[in-house]
Amino acid sequence: MTKDLLIIGAGPIGLACGIEAKKAGLSYIIVEKGCLVNSLFHYPTNMTFFSTSERLEIGDVPFVSHSPKPNRTEALEYYRRVCGSWDLLVNLYEEVKSVEKQDNHFEIVSTKDRYAARAVVLSLGFYDLPYLLEVPGEELPKVKHYYDEPHPYYRQKVVVVGAANSAADAALEIWRKGADVTMVIRESSLRDSVKYWVKPDIENRIAEGSIKAYFNSRVARITPRTIDIQTPDGALTLENDFVLAMTGYQPPFAFMESCGITFQDDADHTPVYNQHTMESSVPGLYLAGVVVGGLKTNKWFIENSRVHAELIVRDIRSKLPVRTKPAVESNV
């Protein structure tokens, strides 16, 4: 049976697309290669969101948190509740391998099944493909591109690479739990985008020498017991137990290109799409959420991309025959 819509990605915006499809009476399915809200699940254990809880709400389901800014655990609980309240059709741990446009529909092949759909939404995260340091020794077990919790780094010499939120959060947390922390930062300062309540904290720890920092510097080589960095004052070798490369992540451009999506000729590798409908360069193939921004992964958040779901479903609905099936409400 050909569905009206297949949504790839069960993050908050993918779930929002499913909710809008259900409200519009469309047949749909959400397919996710990992767990529900997989990217959020892989955030650091103690992470606090920049946004307040009401800005993370979808589907008219209230998000109540203990503090103005919710944490990761509260967000996971909330989106589980959203999925259950709307009884969304979600296939988890099923990776989509290909999306091919036929005459009037798409053929989708996953690791578990084959589907046919009149329209497809790519609501893809960017947390699976880290930017690599591309230096000798990066493949060593001591090098991590993801940070979860501070305990493993107690009494360890840790180098944190990066200048944005992930690096600042990791450096502060593991230092407070007993690690010897050094930051290596390519820029001359921390990013202005670092959370406003974190930035003065990390800057003060650096200024007092509690956390060492080398600005305008880069990692040159990693060995099992040391790390070589290149600083403005020359090369330096430090004793080292772990490297946390908090260098950011990128969207799955190769998969997007395999779907036929084209990109603008700009530095951010922004995909071509209609801002009013979110339809990509492939008719019937839509983009939603952070993937819309290309390399500018800090442009779209849950709070400002929730509207993508409404735009997409409205456009799909306008192209389908008129139906009398009433919209479905949540079980809240």
Contacts in CASP RR format, 6 or more apart in sequence:
PFRMAT RR
TARGET T0000
AUTHOR 0000-0000-0000
METHOD contacts of the structure
MODEL  1
MTKDLLIIGAGPIGLACGIEAKKAGLSYIIVEKGCLVNSLFHYPTNMTFF
STSERLEIGDVPFVSHSPKPNRTEALEYYRRVCGSWDLLVNLYEEVKSVE
KQDNHFEIVSTKDRYAARAVVLSLGFYDLPYLLEVPGEELPKVKHYYDEP
HPYYRQKVVVVGAANSAADAALEIWRKGADVTMVIRESSLRDSVKYWVKP
DIENRIAEGSIKAYFNSRVARITPRTIDIQTPDGALTLENDFVLAMTGYQ
PPFAFMESCGITFQDDADHTPVYNQHTMESSVPGLYLAGVVVGGLKTNKW
FIENSRVHAELIVRDIRSKLPVRTKPAVESNV
1 27 0 8 1.000
1 116 0 8 1.000
2 105 0 8 1.000
2 116 0 8 1.000
2 117 0 8 1.000
2 118 0 8 1.000
3 27 0 8 1.000
3 28 0 8 1.000
3 29 0 8 1.000
3 115 0 8 1.000
3 116 0 8 1.000
3 117 0 8 1.000
3 118 0 8 1.000
4 21 0 8 1.000
4 26 0 8 1.000
4 27 0 8 1.000
4 28 0 8 1.000
4 117 0 8 1.000
4 118 0 8 1.000
4 119 0 8 1.000
4 316 0 8 1.000
4 320 0 8 1.000
5 17 0 8 1.000
5 18 0 8 1.000
5 21 0 8 1.000
5 26 0 8 1.000
5 27 0 8 1.000
5 28 0 8 1.000
5 29 0 8 1.000
5 117 0 8 1.000
5 118 0 8 1.000
5 119 0 8 1.000
5 120 0 8 1.000
5 121 0 8 1.000
5 313 0 8 1.000
5 316 0 8 1.000
6 28 0 8 1.000
6 29 0 8 1.000
6 31 0 8 1.000
6 106 0 8 1.000
6 108 0 8 1.000
6 115 0 8 1.000
6 117 0 8 1.000
6 119 0 8 1.000
6 120 0 8 1.000
6 121 0 8 1.000
7 14 0 8 1.000
7 17 0 8 1.000
7 18 0 8 1.000
7 21 0 8 1.000
7 28 0 8 1.000
7 29 0 8 1.000
7 30 0 8 1.000
7 31 0 8 1.000
7 120 0 8 1.000
7 121 0 8 1.000
7 123 0 8 1.000
8 30 0 8 1.000
8 31 0 8 1.000
8 32 0 8 1.000
8 96 0 8 1.000
8 99 0 8 1.000
8 120 0 8 1.000
8 121 0 8 1.000
8 122 0 8 1.000
8 123 0 8 1.000
8 124 0 8 1.000
9 30 0 8 1.000
9 31 0 8 1.000
9 32 0 8 1.000
9 33 0 8 1.000
9 38 0 8 1.000
9 122 0 8 1.000
9 123 0 8 1.000
9 124 0 8 1.000
9 125 0 8 1.000
10 30 0 8 1.000
10 31 0 8 1.000
10 32 0 8 1.000
10 34 0 8 1.000
10 36 0 8 1.000
10 37 0 8 1.000
10 38 0 8 1.000
10 83 0 8 1.000
10 90 0 8 1.000
10 92 0 8 1.000
11 32 0 8 1.000
11 36 0 8 1.000
11 37 0 8 1.000
11 38 0 8 1.000
11 39 0 8 1.000
11 40 0 8 1.000
11 79 0 8 1.000
11 123 0 8 1.000
11 125 0 8 1.000
12 37 0 8 1.000
12 40 0 8 1.000
12 56 0 8 1.000
12 58 0 8 1.000
12 79 0 8 1.000
12 302 0 8 1.000
12 306 0 8 1.000
13 58 0 8 1.000
13 123 0 8 1.000
13 288 0 8 1.000
13 289 0 8 1.000
13 290 0 8 1.000
13 302 0 8 1.000
13 305 0 8 1.000
13 306 0 8 1.000
13 308 0 8 1.000
13 309 0 8 1.000
14 30 0 8 1.000
14 121 0 8 1.000
14 123 0 8 1.000
14 288 0 8 1.000
14 309 0 8 1.000
15 30 0 8 1.000
15 37 0 8 1.000
15 58 0 8 1.000
15 79 0 8 1.000
15 82 0 8 1.000
15 83 0 8 1.000
15 86 0 8 1.000
15 88 0 8 1.000
15 90 0 8 1.000
16 58 0 8 1.000
16 59 0 8 1.000
16 288 0 8 1.000
16 306 0 8 1.000
16 308 0 8 1.000
16 309 0 8 1.000
17 28 0 8 1.000
17 30 0 8 1.000
17 121 0 8 1.000
17 123 0 8 1.000
17 288 0 8 1.000
17 308 0 8 1.000
17 309 0 8 1.000
17 312 0 8 1.000
17 313 0 8 1.000
18 28 0 8 1.000
18 30 0 8 1.000
18 86 0 8 1.000
18 88 0 8 1.000
18 309 0 8 1.000
19 58 0 8 1.000
19 59 0 8 1.000
19 82 0 8 1.000
19 86 0 8 1.000
19 88 0 8 1.000
19 309 0 8 1.000
19 330 0 8 1.000
20 309 0 8 1.000
20 310 0 8 1.000
20 312 0 8 1.000
20 313 0 8 1.000
21 28 0 8 1.000
21 313 0 8 1.000
21 316 0 8 1.000
22 28 0 8 1.000
22 86 0 8 1.000
22 88 0 8 1.000
22 327 0 8 1.000
22 328 0 8 1.000
23 313 0 8 1.000
23 327 0 8 1.000
23 328 0 8 1.000
23 329 0 8 1.000
24 313 0 8 1.000
24 316 0 8 1.000
24 317 0 8 1.000
24 327 0 8 1.000
25 323 0 8 1.000
25 325 0 8 1.000
25 326 0 8 1.000
25 327 0 8 1.000
25 328 0 8 1.000
26 313 0 8 1.000
26 316 0 8 1.000
26 317 0 8 1.000
26 320 0 8 1.000
28 89 0 8 1.000
29 89 0 8 1.000
29 90 0 8 1.000
29 91 0 8 1.000
29 115 0 8 1.000
29 117 0 8 1.000
30 88 0 8 1.000
30 89 0 8 1.000
30 90 0 8 1.000
30 91 0 8 1.000
31 90 0 8 1.000
31 91 0 8 1.000
31 94 0 8 1.000
31 96 0 8 1.000
31 108 0 8 1.000
31 110 0 8 1.000
31 115 0 8 1.000
32 38 0 8 1.000
32 90 0 8 1.000
32 91 0 8 1.000
32 92 0 8 1.000
32 93 0 8 1.000
32 94 0 8 1.000
33 93 0 8 1.000
33 94 0 8 1.000
33 95 0 8 1.000
33 96 0 8 1.000
33 111 0 8 1.000
34 92 0 8 1.000
34 93 0 8 1.000
34 95 0 8 1.000
35 41 0 8 1.000
35 92 0 8 1.000
35 93 0 8 1.000
36 79 0 8 1.000
36 80 0 8 1.000
36 83 0 8 1.000
36 90 0 8 1.000
36 92 0 8 1.000
37 75 0 8 1.000
37 76 0 8 1.000
37 79 0 8 1.000
38 127 0 8 1.000
39 125 0 8 1.000
39 126 0 8 1.000
39 127 0 8 1.000
40 72 0 8 1.000
40 75 0 8 1.000
40 76 0 8 1.000
40 79 0 8 1.000
41 76 0 8 1.000
42 127 0 8 1.000
42 146 0 8 1.000
42 148 0 8 1.000
43 72 0 8 1.000
44 72 0 8 1.000
44 147 0 8 1.000
44 148 0 8 1.000
44 149 0 8 1.000
44 166 0 8 1.000
44 169 0 8 1.000
44 170 0 8 1.000
44 173 0 8 1.000
45 72 0 8 1.000
45 148 0 8 1.000
45 149 0 8 1.000
46 71 0 8 1.000
46 72 0 8 1.000
46 149 0 8 1.000
46 150 0 8 1.000
46 173 0 8 1.000
47 71 0 8 1.000
47 72 0 8 1.000
47 169 0 8 1.000
48 67 0 8 1.000
48 69 0 8 1.000
48 70 0 8 1.000
48 71 0 8 1.000
48 72 0 8 1.000
49 56 0 8 1.000
49 69 0 8 1.000
49 70 0 8 1.000
49 71 0 8 1.000
49 72 0 8 1.000
49 75 0 8 1.000
50 69 0 8 1.000
50 165 0 8 1.000
50 195 0 8 1.000
50 301 0 8 1.000
51 69 0 8 1.000
51 301 0 8 1.000
51 302 0 8 1.000
51 303 0 8 1.000
52 68 0 8 1.000
52 69 0 8 1.000
52 70 0 8 1.000
53 63 0 8 1.000
53 64 0 8 1.000
53 65 0 8 1.000
53 68 0 8 1.000
53 69 0 8 1.000
53 70 0 8 1.000
53 74 0 8 1.000
53 78 0 8 1.000
54 63 0 8 1.000
55 302 0 8 1.000
55 303 0 8 1.000
56 63 0 8 1.000
56 70 0 8 1.000
56 75 0 8 1.000
56 78 0 8 1.000
56 302 0 8 1.000
56 303 0 8 1.000
57 63 0 8 1.000
58 82 0 8 1.000
58 302 0 8 1.000
58 306 0 8 1.000
58 309 0 8 1.000
59 82 0 8 1.000
59 86 0 8 1.000
59 330 0 8 1.000
60 330 0 8 1.000
60 332 0 8 1.000
61 78 0 8 1.000
61 81 0 8 1.000
61 82 0 8 1.000
61 85 0 8 1.000
61 86 0 8 1.000
61 330 0 8 1.000
61 332 0 8 1.000
63 70 0 8 1.000
63 74 0 8 1.000
63 78 0 8 1.000
65 71 0 8 1.000
65 74 0 8 1.000
66 74 0 8 1.000
70 78 0 8 1.000
82 88 0 8 1.000
83 90 0 8 1.000
84 331 0 8 1.000
85 330 0 8 1.000
85 331 0 8 1.000
85 332 0 8 1.000
86 330 0 8 1.000
86 331 0 8 1.000
87 331 0 8 1.000
91 110 0 8 1.000
91 112 0 8 1.000
91 113 0 8 1.000
94 110 0 8 1.000
94 111 0 8 1.000
94 112 0 8 1.000
94 113 0 8 1.000
95 110 0 8 1.000
95 111 0 8 1.000
96 108 0 8 1.000
96 109 0 8 1.000
96 110 0 8 1.000
97 109 0 8 1.000
97 110 0 8 1.000
97 111 0 8 1.000
98 107 0 8 1.000
98 108 0 8 1.000
98 109 0 8 1.000
98 258 0 8 1.000
99 106 0 8 1.000
99 107 0 8 1.000
99 108 0 8 1.000
99 120 0 8 1.000
99 258 0 8 1.000
99 259 0 8 1.000
99 285 0 8 1.000
100 106 0 8 1.000
100 107 0 8 1.000
100 108 0 8 1.000
101 260 0 8 1.000
101 282 0 8 1.000
101 283 0 8 1.000
101 284 0 8 1.000
101 285 0 8 1.000
104 118 0 8 1.000
105 116 0 8 1.000
105 117 0 8 1.000
105 118 0 8 1.000
106 116 0 8 1.000
106 117 0 8 1.000
106 118 0 8 1.000
106 119 0 8 1.000
106 120 0 8 1.000
106 284 0 8 1.000
106 285 0 8 1.000
107 114 0 8 1.000
107 115 0 8 1.000
107 116 0 8 1.000
108 114 0 8 1.000
108 115 0 8 1.000
108 116 0 8 1.000
108 117 0 8 1.000
108 120 0 8 1.000
109 115 0 8 1.000
118 284 0 8 1.000
118 316 0 8 1.000
118 320 0 8 1.000
119 284 0 8 1.000
119 285 0 8 1.000
119 286 0 8 1.000
119 316 0 8 1.000
120 259 0 8 1.000
120 284 0 8 1.000
120 285 0 8 1.000
120 286 0 8 1.000
121 286 0 8 1.000
121 287 0 8 1.000
121 288 0 8 1.000
121 312 0 8 1.000
122 256 0 8 1.000
122 259 0 8 1.000
122 261 0 8 1.000
122 280 0 8 1.000
122 285 0 8 1.000
122 286 0 8 1.000
122 287 0 8 1.000
122 288 0 8 1.000
122 291 0 8 1.000
123 287 0 8 1.000
123 288 0 8 1.000
123 289 0 8 1.000
123 291 0 8 1.000
124 251 0 8 1.000
124 252 0 8 1.000
124 255 0 8 1.000
124 256 0 8 1.000
124 290 0 8 1.000
124 291 0 8 1.000
125 251 0 8 1.000
125 252 0 8 1.000
125 289 0 8 1.000
125 290 0 8 1.000
125 291 0 8 1.000
126 249 0 8 1.000
126 250 0 8 1.000
126 251 0 8 1.000
126 252 0 8 1.000
126 290 0 8 1.000
126 291 0 8 1.000
126 297 0 8 1.000
127 249 0 8 1.000
128 249 0 8 1.000
128 252 0 8 1.000
129 249 0 8 1.000
129 250 0 8 1.000
129 251 0 8 1.000
129 252 0 8 1.000
130 145 0 8 1.000
130 146 0 8 1.000
130 245 0 8 1.000
130 247 0 8 1.000
130 248 0 8 1.000
130 249 0 8 1.000
130 250 0 8 1.000
131 247 0 8 1.000
131 248 0 8 1.000
131 249 0 8 1.000
131 250 0 8 1.000
132 138 0 8 1.000
132 145 0 8 1.000
132 245 0 8 1.000
132 247 0 8 1.000
133 143 0 8 1.000
133 161 0 8 1.000
133 219 0 8 1.000
133 245 0 8 1.000
133 247 0 8 1.000
135 219 0 8 1.000
135 220 0 8 1.000
135 221 0 8 1.000
135 222 0 8 1.000
136 221 0 8 1.000
136 222 0 8 1.000
137 143 0 8 1.000
137 221 0 8 1.000
137 222 0 8 1.000
137 223 0 8 1.000
138 222 0 8 1.000
138 245 0 8 1.000
140 222 0 8 1.000
140 223 0 8 1.000
140 224 0 8 1.000
142 222 0 8 1.000
142 224 0 8 1.000
142 240 0 8 1.000
142 241 0 8 1.000
142 242 0 8 1.000
142 243 0 8 1.000
143 222 0 8 1.000
143 242 0 8 1.000
143 243 0 8 1.000
143 245 0 8 1.000
144 242 0 8 1.000
144 243 0 8 1.000
144 244 0 8 1.000
144 245 0 8 1.000
145 245 0 8 1.000
145 246 0 8 1.000
145 247 0 8 1.000
147 166 0 8 1.000
147 169 0 8 1.000
147 170 0 8 1.000
147 244 0 8 1.000
147 246 0 8 1.000
150 173 0 8 1.000
150 174 0 8 1.000
150 176 0 8 1.000
150 177 0 8 1.000
150 178 0 8 1.000
150 179 0 8 1.000
151 177 0 8 1.000
152 242 0 8 1.000
153 174 0 8 1.000
153 177 0 8 1.000
153 178 0 8 1.000
153 179 0 8 1.000
153 241 0 8 1.000
153 242 0 8 1.000
154 177 0 8 1.000
154 178 0 8 1.000
154 179 0 8 1.000
155 178 0 8 1.000
155 179 0 8 1.000
155 180 0 8 1.000
156 179 0 8 1.000
156 180 0 8 1.000
156 241 0 8 1.000
156 242 0 8 1.000
157 179 0 8 1.000
157 180 0 8 1.000
157 182 0 8 1.000
157 238 0 8 1.000
157 239 0 8 1.000
157 240 0 8 1.000
157 241 0 8 1.000
157 242 0 8 1.000
158 174 0 8 1.000
158 179 0 8 1.000
158 180 0 8 1.000
158 181 0 8 1.000
158 182 0 8 1.000
158 240 0 8 1.000
158 241 0 8 1.000
158 242 0 8 1.000
158 243 0 8 1.000
158 244 0 8 1.000
159 181 0 8 1.000
159 182 0 8 1.000
159 183 0 8 1.000
159 184 0 8 1.000
159 219 0 8 1.000
159 227 0 8 1.000
159 229 0 8 1.000
159 238 0 8 1.000
159 240 0 8 1.000
159 242 0 8 1.000
159 243 0 8 1.000
159 244 0 8 1.000
160 167 0 8 1.000
160 170 0 8 1.000
160 171 0 8 1.000
160 174 0 8 1.000
160 181 0 8 1.000
160 182 0 8 1.000
160 183 0 8 1.000
160 184 0 8 1.000
160 244 0 8 1.000
160 246 0 8 1.000
161 167 0 8 1.000
161 183 0 8 1.000
161 184 0 8 1.000
161 185 0 8 1.000
161 219 0 8 1.000
161 243 0 8 1.000
161 244 0 8 1.000
161 245 0 8 1.000
161 246 0 8 1.000
161 247 0 8 1.000
162 183 0 8 1.000
162 184 0 8 1.000
162 185 0 8 1.000
162 186 0 8 1.000
162 245 0 8 1.000
162 246 0 8 1.000
162 247 0 8 1.000
163 185 0 8 1.000
163 186 0 8 1.000
163 187 0 8 1.000
163 189 0 8 1.000
163 190 0 8 1.000
163 191 0 8 1.000
163 194 0 8 1.000
164 190 0 8 1.000
164 191 0 8 1.000
164 193 0 8 1.000
164 194 0 8 1.000
164 246 0 8 1.000
164 248 0 8 1.000
165 191 0 8 1.000
165 193 0 8 1.000
165 194 0 8 1.000
165 195 0 8 1.000
165 198 0 8 1.000
166 246 0 8 1.000
166 248 0 8 1.000
167 183 0 8 1.000
167 185 0 8 1.000
167 244 0 8 1.000
167 246 0 8 1.000
168 190 0 8 1.000
168 194 0 8 1.000
168 195 0 8 1.000
168 198 0 8 1.000
168 199 0 8 1.000
168 202 0 8 1.000
169 198 0 8 1.000
170 244 0 8 1.000
170 246 0 8 1.000
171 181 0 8 1.000
171 183 0 8 1.000
171 202 0 8 1.000
171 205 0 8 1.000
171 211 0 8 1.000
172 198 0 8 1.000
172 201 0 8 1.000
172 202 0 8 1.000
172 205 0 8 1.000
172 211 0 8 1.000
174 181 0 8 1.000
174 244 0 8 1.000
175 181 0 8 1.000
175 205 0 8 1.000
175 210 0 8 1.000
175 211 0 8 1.000
181 211 0 8 1.000
181 212 0 8 1.000
182 211 0 8 1.000
182 212 0 8 1.000
182 213 0 8 1.000
182 214 0 8 1.000
182 238 0 8 1.000
183 206 0 8 1.000
183 211 0 8 1.000
183 212 0 8 1.000
183 213 0 8 1.000
183 214 0 8 1.000
184 213 0 8 1.000
184 214 0 8 1.000
184 217 0 8 1.000
184 218 0 8 1.000
184 219 0 8 1.000
184 229 0 8 1.000
185 213 0 8 1.000
185 214 0 8 1.000
185 215 0 8 1.000
185 216 0 8 1.000
185 217 0 8 1.000
186 216 0 8 1.000
186 217 0 8 1.000
186 218 0 8 1.000
187 215 0 8 1.000
187 216 0 8 1.000
188 215 0 8 1.000
188 216 0 8 1.000
189 215 0 8 1.000
190 199 0 8 1.000
190 202 0 8 1.000
190 203 0 8 1.000
193 298 0 8 1.000
194 202 0 8 1.000
202 211 0 8 1.000
205 211 0 8 1.000
206 212 0 8 1.000
206 213 0 8 1.000
214 229 0 8 1.000
214 231 0 8 1.000
214 236 0 8 1.000
215 232 0 8 1.000
216 231 0 8 1.000
216 232 0 8 1.000
217 229 0 8 1.000
217 230 0 8 1.000
217 231 0 8 1.000
217 232 0 8 1.000
218 229 0 8 1.000
218 230 0 8 1.000
219 227 0 8 1.000
219 228 0 8 1.000
219 229 0 8 1.000
219 230 0 8 1.000
219 243 0 8 1.000
219 245 0 8 1.000
220 228 0 8 1.000
220 229 0 8 1.000
220 230 0 8 1.000
220 235 0 8 1.000
221 227 0 8 1.000
221 228 0 8 1.000
222 228 0 8 1.000
222 240 0 8 1.000
222 243 0 8 1.000
225 239 0 8 1.000
225 240 0 8 1.000
226 237 0 8 1.000
226 238 0 8 1.000
226 239 0 8 1.000
226 240 0 8 1.000
227 237 0 8 1.000
227 238 0 8 1.000
227 240 0 8 1.000
227 243 0 8 1.000
228 235 0 8 1.000
228 236 0 8 1.000
228 237 0 8 1.000
229 235 0 8 1.000
229 236 0 8 1.000
229 238 0 8 1.000
230 236 0 8 1.000
248 297 0 8 1.000
249 297 0 8 1.000
250 295 0 8 1.000
250 297 0 8 1.000
251 290 0 8 1.000
251 291 0 8 1.000
251 293 0 8 1.000
251 294 0 8 1.000
251 295 0 8 1.000
251 297 0 8 1.000
253 263 0 8 1.000
253 269 0 8 1.000
253 294 0 8 1.000
256 271 0 8 1.000
256 291 0 8 1.000
257 263 0 8 1.000
259 282 0 8 1.000
259 285 0 8 1.000
260 281 0 8 1.000
260 282 0 8 1.000
260 285 0 8 1.000
261 271 0 8 1.000
261 272 0 8 1.000
261 280 0 8 1.000
261 281 0 8 1.000
261 282 0 8 1.000
261 285 0 8 1.000
261 287 0 8 1.000
262 271 0 8 1.000
262 272 0 8 1.000
262 280 0 8 1.000
262 281 0 8 1.000
263 269 0 8 1.000
263 270 0 8 1.000
263 271 0 8 1.000
263 272 0 8 1.000
263 294 0 8 1.000
264 270 0 8 1.000
264 271 0 8 1.000
264 272 0 8 1.000
267 295 0 8 1.000
268 293 0 8 1.000
268 294 0 8 1.000
268 295 0 8 1.000
268 296 0 8 1.000
269 294 0 8 1.000
269 295 0 8 1.000
270 292 0 8 1.000
270 293 0 8 1.000
270 294 0 8 1.000
270 295 0 8 1.000
270 296 0 8 1.000
271 280 0 8 1.000
271 281 0 8 1.000
271 287 0 8 1.000
271 291 0 8 1.000
271 292 0 8 1.000
271 293 0 8 1.000
271 294 0 8 1.000
272 280 0 8 1.000
272 281 0 8 1.000
273 279 0 8 1.000
273 280 0 8 1.000
273 281 0 8 1.000
273 286 0 8 1.000
273 287 0 8 1.000
273 292 0 8 1.000
276 311 0 8 1.000
277 286 0 8 1.000
277 311 0 8 1.000
277 312 0 8 1.000
277 314 0 8 1.000
277 315 0 8 1.000
278 286 0 8 1.000
278 287 0 8 1.000
278 288 0 8 1.000
278 292 0 8 1.000
278 308 0 8 1.000
278 311 0 8 1.000
278 312 0 8 1.000
278 315 0 8 1.000
279 285 0 8 1.000
279 286 0 8 1.000
279 312 0 8 1.000
279 315 0 8 1.000
280 286 0 8 1.000
280 287 0 8 1.000
284 316 0 8 1.000
286 312 0 8 1.000
286 315 0 8 1.000
286 316 0 8 1.000
287 308 0 8 1.000
288 305 0 8 1.000
288 308 0 8 1.000
288 309 0 8 1.000
288 312 0 8 1.000
289 300 0 8 1.000
289 305 0 8 1.000
289 308 0 8 1.000
290 297 0 8 1.000
290 299 0 8 1.000
290 300 0 8 1.000
290 301 0 8 1.000
290 305 0 8 1.000
292 299 0 8 1.000
292 300 0 8 1.000
292 305 0 8 1.000
292 308 0 8 1.000
293 299 0 8 1.000
293 300 0 8 1.000
END
